[in-house]
Amino acid sequence: MKKQLLLVAALLAALPLAAQEERGSPPWTKRYEAMAVDTNSADGRSAFNAAVRASRDGNHAMADKYFTLSIARGYLPFSSHAGKAEALKELGKIDEAIKTLEQGMKTGTEADSLQRQKLEAMYVSVVLARGRARLRENEIARAAASYTLLTRMKRACWKMDGFIALGTLYTVHGNAILEGITNKTGKRFAARARERAADAFKKSRDYLDRAARLFPDDPRLLDARSRLDESSRDESRRAR
């Protein structure tokens, strides 16, 4: 959570002067809705400023509304998409937040590579969090679908995150299957469960092998492979 907030803060760091509260002005919590009159400005600056203040006030629905308007007017596209995604995340609309970040990553030019990379980092963080949440709910296929999004990104470092997450996912899934086998489990059911676990471990190894082709000495990869090897040995002992 702290990492995501830092990323958003970095994207919103260079705010227009109009975003600063003027001395003697009424509280912004009472002003950003009234600022709708000013959002007819073609550059969308007033909408962006209202969105930033609403976000700081914790009014995420209003922040979403004004960041959307700022995006429509092409104002500070990376910061606007980041702000809208953060607002949607706070509202529990994770899928919409991910789509917003995907749209944001397609904006700008090559000269905006640093800003785009910051937005990509936020995207990776949100996608990984969604995948972990789905794993906790034992929704393996949906967790895998989330992590697979990262493997389609251009940067090798983000692909690496996706492959390691997928490898870890299937190691955890295989272990969970094996843990379901007890002394009271029938032989046929136990044999089938071990086959499913072996298949999960195979998927895990395949994804980790793909990660190794990118960064073979990554400590996260070495740790994931170590845990997979230990799980595979446990599966072999259970099969005896």
N, C-alpha and C positions, 0 to 999 in steps of 0.2 A: 504493500500500500504506500509506504514511504517513497519507494522508488518511483511509482507512478506519479505521485504528487510532485516529486522533483522534476520529472520529465515535463509535466504540464507547466510547472513554474518556469522552466527554461524556455518553453515555447511562447509563454505569455510575458516574458521578461521585458521586451522592448515595446511598451505600450505607448500609444499616442498621449500627448499631454492632456488631451481632453478627458482621458480616463482618470485623471487625478482629481480628487475632490477639492473644489474651490473653497477658499476660506469664507465662512459665513453662509455657505449653501445649506439648504435643508438636507437631512439625512438621505443618503442614497437609497436606503430601503424604501423611502417614500417617493423617490424620484424616477427609478428606472422604468416603471410602467408609464409615467407621464412623458417619458422621453420618446414614446411612440410618434409624437408629433415631429421629432427631429429625424426619425429614421427614414424620412423621404429623401435624405441625402444620398446622392448616387454612389458615393464611395463606401457607404455602409459603416462609417466610423462610429456614428452615434449608436448604432445597433451593437457593434462590438463592445463599445464602452459600457453600455447597459448590461450586456451579457457578462462581462468581467465582474462588474459590481454585484450582479445577482449571484454569480458563482461564489464570490467572497462572502456574501450574506447567507449562503446556504440555500438559496431559493433556486434549486436545480431545474425545476420546470420552466421558470422564467429564463434561466440561463440557456436552456435548450432552445427556447423560442427565439431569443435574440441572436444566438450563435448561428442558428439556421438562416436568419435574415442576413447576417453578415456574410455567410458562405454564399448565399444567392447573389450578393452584390460583389463577390470576388475580393472582399477586404481581408487582408492578412490570412490567406487560405489555410496555411498550416496551423497557425494558432487558433483559428476559428474551428477547424475540424477537431483539433485536440481538445478545445474547451467543450465543444458539443459532445464529444465522446465521453469526456469525464462526467458531464452532467447526466448523460444517459446511464452511465455505469452507476452513479449514485442513485438513480431512480430504479435500478434493478433491471434495466433494459440492455442486457449485455450483448445480445445478438445485434441490436441496432447500433450499439457503440462500435462493435467490430466492423459493421458495414460502413459506418461513418469514417473510421480510420482507413479502411480500404479505399474509399473514395478520396480521402485526403492525400494518400500516398501517390495518387495519380496526378495530382496538381503540380503546378510550378514547372521550372525548367531545370537543366543540369546545374545551373548556378545555385540552385536551392538544395543541393545534395545534403548539406549539414542539417538543415531544417527537416528534410524528408527522413533522414536517418533517425532523428529524435522521434518523429512520428512513428516510424517503423518499430523503434524500441518500445514505445507505448503499446503498439499493436501486439507485439510478441508477448509482453507482460500480461495483457488482458486475455489473449488466447490461451496462454499457459494456465492462467487462473481458472478459466472456464473448463479446461480439460481436467484439471485437478478436482474441480467441483463435481464433474460428471463421473470421475473415477470413484469418488467417495460415495456416490449414489449407485455405484456398480453398473453404470451405463457405459460399458466398455466400448461398444461400437461408436457411440456419440463422442466419447473422449478421444478415440482414435481419429475421428473426423475433424475434431478441433486441432489436434496436433499436426495432422496432415496439411493444414493450411500453411503452416510454417515451412514445410518442405518444398512448397511451391514458390517461395520468395527468391529473389535474385541473389541476395547476399549470402555467402557461404556460412557466415556465423549464425544467421537466423535458421538456415536449413539444418545446421548442426543442432540447434536447440530442438527442432522438431524431431529429428531422428533419435536423439537421446531420450526425449520424452516418450516417443513411441516404444523404444526398446524397454524403457523402465516400466511403461504401462503393461506390456505383455509379460514381463517378469513377475510383476505384482499379481497379474491375473492368473498366471500359472501357479504361483504359490497359493493363491486363494482356493484354487481348484483342489490342489493336493491336501490342503488343510481340511477340506470337506470329507476326506476319506478317513473313516474310523474303523475300529475293530468290528463294529456292527454292520459295516458296509458290505453288501453282497459282492461276490467276486466279479460278476459281470459288470455291475455298476462301477466298481473300483477300477477295473481294466479300462472301461470307457473313459473314466475320469482321468486316468493317467495318460491316455491318448490325447485328450483335450489339453492337458497340461503340457505334454511334449510338443504339441502343435503351437501353443502359446510361446514356449521357450524358443522354438524355431523362428517364429516371427520376430521375437525379441533379438535373436542373434542376427537375423537378416538386416534389421534396422540399424543395429550397432555396427555391423560391417559397413553399411553405407556411411555412417558417421565417421568411421575410421578412414575412409577414403578422402575425407575432408581435412580432419585434424586428428591424426592418429595418436598424438601424445596428450590430448586434452585430458586433464585429471578426471573430469566428469565421466568421460568415456571409459577410462580405466576402472573407475569405481563401479560403473554400471555393468561392465563385463565381469568384474569380480563377483558381484552379486548374482549375476546370471549363472556363472559357473558353479557357484555354491548351490543355487537352486536346482540346477541340472543334476548335480551329484546326489542331492537329496531325493530327487525323483527316481534316480537309478536305484538307490538303496531301498526305497519303498516298493519298487517293482520286484525285488528279490523275494 
